[in-house]
Amino acid sequence: MLILAVLPVCTNASDMTEQFAVANDLYEAKQYDSAIVIYHLIENQGTESAPLYFNLGNAYFRNGDLGRAILYYHRAKRIDPSDDDIAVNLEFARRFTSVQMEGVKLNPISSLFGELVDPYRLSTLAWVTCVFFVFLFMMLTLRFGLGFRGQLVRPGITFALALLLIMSALTTLKYNNDYFTQRAVIIAEDSVVRTGPSVNSDKELDASPGLVVEILSESGDFYNVLFENKRQGWIKKDLVAVI
């Protein structure tokens, strides 16, 4: 399913909206290569839009380019993490990834908290955290500022403090995931991950298009990357695309 949406307002918004409609028509006509070209024309004008990235992901998926499909689904999800269509299509596309990796299993606790904050925008979590901070401030004012010793004041303070700490931790986790953790998607069909930043280094593993990696560092033409199962290695920069 394509998303039909109004793109961000700008000086040439009408032209971009027309281009977006033309690209959608080409997609519906199964002319995926042409649709992708026009979607990228819009993107190259500086547009960052969840509908645009979502439709690009759909076009790449239909065109058989799994790596770039997953890349653009992730970019769309970064902008609008609460969109169900994006989440469903991303999960569906990931099922086609040929994952043949052995190693340490994912930390279930980290995965749980990651999945907990993943559907929400950072601004939403920050707003909820502020609400609990105000609630705690009100409870403390009642208790110590006005000397009110009602039966519910002490439990209210404890409850507000606990929720504030939890929400602060979740907001920090979301901020770290969105702004401090750099991730990329493998887009090349044949991707060799090596033990060092050189084509002469030994092969660590063969990676599949669509796999998501965390970029730890870089050296020359290589990224040092960490896979979801905690295996680590060096991969050429032109084989991946940063989310």
Sequence and secondary structure as in RCSB ss.txt:
>XXXX:A:sequence
MLILAVLPVCTNASDMTEQFAVANDLYEAKQYDSAIVIYHLIENQGTESAPLYFNLGNAYFRNGDLGRAILYYHR
AKRIDPSDDDIAVNLEFARRFTSVQMEGVKLNPISSLFGELVDPYRLSTLAWVTCVFFVFLFMMLTLRFGLGFRG
QLVRPGITFALALLLIMSALTTLKYNNDYFTQRAVIIAEDSVVRTGPSVNSDKELDASPGLVVEILSESGDFYNV
LFENKRQGWIKKDLVAVI
>XXXX:A:secstr
          TTHHHHHHHHHHHHHHHHTT HHHHHHHHHHHHTTT   HHHHHHHHHHHHHTT HHHHHHHHHH
HHHH TT HHHHHHHHHHHTT      S    HHHHHHHHHHTTS HHHHHHHHHHHHHHHHHHHIIIIIS    
TTHHHHHHHHHHHHHHHHHHHHHHHIIIII  EEEE  SSEEEESSSSTTS EEEEE TT EEEEEEEETTEEEE
EETTS EEEEEGGGEEE 
